[in-house]
Every structure is written in structure tokens, then in C-alpha cells.
Amino acid sequence: MRLALALLAAGAIAAAAAAGWLVSALHTPASDADAPPRTFVVDAGEPLGSVARRLDREGLLPDRAGFGPRVLTAWARWHGVDRSVKSGEYELTAARTPVEILDILVSGRVKTYPVTLPEGLRLDEIAVRLEEAGIVGADAFLERARDPALARSLGLEADGFEGYLYPETYRFRRASEPDEVIERMYAEHLDRWLPADHEAQRASGMSLHEVVTLASIVEKETSVPAERGLVSAVFHNRLRRGMRLQTDPTVIYGILVTRGHFDGNIRKSDLTTDTPYNTYTRGGLPPGPIASTSIASIRAVLAPAQVGYLYFVSRNDGTHEFTTNLKDHLAAVRRYQLRG
């Protein structure tokens, strides 16, 4: 009897020791802290057993006696996460323990890539940059970004997201869903508005859509921060007087909308060919934004400079000459444009 008890005790001790050995392996990295990261892809619907075997083959699990992919799978099953691994592209290193790697896969902390979207891009230009970065296909993105139903579902009172996807440097996972990208960029736009901005918008007498529309024109007309308020003032002054805005960026946008392409040159015939966005042939604001807008341009629209300018012309160095009357404007045109 004593022998049997002794054997049982010895077996229990051995089992406990073995379990401890396996548990310690789950908390032991396969390599040291200097192990370089590597890309590891989990396919959609791939079971954890298959994932664990590939982790082992790629040297991401410790090489210890009795330890292997089945132990990691059993551990995950015991904790109820064996069916919770997310598909995607990950950046893993052998310097992490198996438990840490499992947590990364379960939480879906996939590898992300940066994409920079500067101010003043149109939706089609944003789409190209996203596709070049491997984030989302351009056509799929444009289809959703121009979908009125998606805009309405996110509380946007517009027919699409032109002007409402905030210019910023983002990080997205490869092969993201279009809606995921759009919602993130639109949320960034909303986050930039402070309570004081909303109060200024209500006090301005302009709708939010009108503010963003005018801000997109300001964005396209100048890249000089100090000029935003001046350009905004010109447009506000012209609107108050019933003058047409006569701004080339809206003409270009109208050409793109109606013809599908623009060769880079505005001709006199373009200025007289009517489109919904031609501010030479139509008064007031165009029907919507023509490019992505920064909060700086939005605030310039909400608080224009207190000046009487009605005109401006490029000095060909990135800045503009502002004038209050047509005579001085024409003189500036001759000085900076007609004479090079």
C-alpha cells in the first residue's frame, strides 16, 4: 500500500514538474531580446493549430523538450481563445514569449503602414495614394467615398466625403476595408472641430457644408498659412457684394467632374463653359467642397481677416498680391503675370 502511494505521489510530482516545465516554456521567448522582427501572415479562417505549427517552423516558439505547437493550442483552448485569432499581417519577433505572441494574434494588433495625405487632395488623389501604399484599392475606396448612403449613415449631410476626409499621416493595415479607412479619416475631421469652432459656425450664418466648401477653396488657393485669412476675406467680401468668386480651382474641379480629366491648362473657353462648379459663370458657392480641408482653412473661413480686399493674384513665388479695386488688380496682373 505504501509503495502504491509512493508511486502515486511520485507520479503526481512528475506530472506537476512536467506541467510547470511546459508552462514555463509558454513564458520563455525562443530567442534573446535582439531577435529581429519578421512578417507573419495569418490567413482568413486559418485554425490556430495551423498557425501554431507555422510559428514553430519559423522559430517563433522555444525549442524545449516536450514543448511544441500542441501545447500552445491547448493553452489557448484552456483560456477560451483558440477561435479568437485574427487574420492579417503581423510583425512578430522570437524575443516575445509564446503567450505574448498569442495575445498579439488574438487582439489583432496587425502590422500597419503609414500613408501621408496632405491638404488639398481630391478624393481621386487620396484614392491613388492609398492604393500605392497597399492600404485599399482606389476604385473600391472611391465607390464608397462617393456613396451618399454611407455619408448619411455617418451623419454627414452631403452626397459624399469630398472635403471631409482629414489630411493627415495615418497608419492602416494592408488590405483594409474601404469603410474602415473612410470612417477613420472622417472621424479625424470631426475631432479637429472644437466647441468654439461649432459656435463660430453657427454665428457665421453659414451651414457646416458651406463652411467646408469655402474652406476647400481657400485650401486650394494658398499654401501660405499667413494668407488663409486674407484669401477667406476676399471671398467673403465678394459674396457679400454679390460678386462671383471667379476662382480657378473650382473651374478645374468642374472640368474633372464633367470630363473626367484635366490636362493642366485652363483656357479661356474653360472659364466660359458652365458647370455646377464654375464660379466664373455661376454666383455663390459651388455645390460642395473641391478638396480636403485643414482645420486652419476652416478657421480662416470662420474668422476671415478684417480687410477690404476683393482681388488677389499670384506673385509666382507662392504668395499673392491683394488689392481692393479692379484697377490695382489689373496692374498687379500685368506686373506678376503678363510680364512673367
Secondary structure, 3 states (H helix, E strand, C coil): CHHHHHHHHHHHHHHHHHHHHHHHHHCCCCCCCCCCCEEEEECCCCCHHHHHHHHHHCCCCCCCCCCCHHHHHHHHHHCCCCCCCCCEEEEECCCCCHHHHHHHHHHCCCCEEEEECCCCCCHHHHHHHHHHCCCCCHHHHHHHHCCHHHHHHCCCCCCCCCCCCCCCEEEEECCCCHHHHHHHHHHHHHHHCCHHHHHHHHHHCCCHHHHHHHHHHHHHHCCCHHHHHHHHHHHHHHHHHCCCCCCHHHHHHHHHHHHCCCCCCCCHHHHHCCCCCCCCCCCCCCCCCCCCCCHHHHHHHHCCCCCCCCEEEECCCCCEEEECCHHHHHHHHHHHHHCC
